[in-house]
Amino acid sequence: MQRGRRNRARSLARLRPRRTVTRRQPVAMGSSVRTAILRASADGYAGLAASRLAEQAPGALGSDGFEAWRRHYRAQLQALIAALEDELPERYAAHVAWLRDAQQARGGDPAVFSAALDALEFVLEQHLPAAADPVLSRCFELARAALTAPRAAAPPAPAASPLARAYVEALLDCDKERALREVDAALAESRVDPAALLDEVLPYAQREIGELWHRGSIGVAEEHFATQVTRQCIGRLLARAQPAAPGAARVVVTSLQGDGHDIGVQLVACAFELAGWRTVFLGANTPIEEVVAIARKLDAQVVALGGTLDEHRAPIAAAVRALRAGAPRARVIVGGAAFDGSEDLWRRSGADALARAPSEAPRCAASLLGTLA
Ligand code: B12
């Protein structure tokens, strides 16, 4: 063990300084072509970066191995592509800092993480046509600065209602019955209305669980458990919905292929159902062509698309384009954390509107259709 650590330190010490990298001459090439190449070759670049890391710092691979780093680079390249597409290098830097924090919370070595960033930059400089791009350089510059900055203190817990706190505590005790009892009692005694449950209590709980996972205080098992219980709470709310009238407006709600987060969109679907819409909820990870096909088949008036990570915006924009062509009657609403932090990110997707919270979505959709009372 001790020897492993020493070898690792030696390997890291042998890392060649980044300055030895020979920069390629700039090649005139549009940024969209460059990101298309990056997207198409991301798997290859991920493998090359993992090889470079293994070569430069064999000990850095540790027990995680080559495959784990390849997966890591694949995910990181998706965040990089999104940052390049939207020309928001600071979002890539935030993603890198997020990864660093998550790894460090699990005993990861910050020096390894920094070496891993060098390896990726080296590979792109060597192999990506037109790598000498100011936005790309800025991404790495900001990411490196984010890595050397001290780890961010835990953000102050957002104000939460007593119900939200009690619900989270029950989840952390893995006590499903108590969690559901808290919610059932609050609904029965009108201490909470469905909109507050959808917009505040359940999102607060999921985010708290996410924050605790991120900081290494809980594992993936606790997160999976919490997500399952939250699904059951949504079921409790759905049981209160009246069946939609036969001629009611129809909405399709989903997140797209590559996005495994389904709670945000499930809350949105629940809000539509409570508002009397004929709601077709497809869950997460739906291929774009399937969304278009079902919107056309059902002649949906509205399609609501959710995205959580930065890299989920590109598929949403592609889906909006495909819907315009294949189901032109459908108005498209977008939402989710992928659109947080910048006022116009959603506009670039080409959608008709953004809704910031689940219960806002049916109102927003009705106003698009001109049916808002
Ligand atoms: C549960 C969870 C998972 C589960 C998802 C299970 C499931 N079936 O949903 C699993 C384990 C699969 C998962 C995977 C990953 N996750 Co995750 N996940 C979470 C967690 C803990 C909760 C997500 C959630 O349910 N949020 C609750 C919803 C209600 O909140 P919301 O998404 O912000 O949505 C709100 C609004 O935006 C709006 N809204 C949402 N969608 C829509 C849609 C429309 C149309 C409208 C109008 C509104 C709307 O309504 C909500 C209420 O206001 C979050 C933590 C967090 N802060 O959210 C991390 C989190 C989102 N995950 C994260 C990451 C990085 C990942 C992974 C990349 C991890 C990995 N290395 O594999 C993968 C990516 C998987 C993929 N391909 O998409 C990070 C994202 C950080 C970042 N910005 O880069 C987070 C923030 C964790 C963290 N603390 O850092 N995750």
Residues whose N, C-alpha, C, O or C-beta is under 5 A from the ligand:
A	BS01	B12	L198 D199 P203 Q206 R207 I209 G210 E211 H214 T227 G258 D259 G260 H261 D262 I263 G264 V265 V268 A304 L305 G306 G307 T308 I333 V334 G335 G336 A337 A355 R356 A357 P358 A361
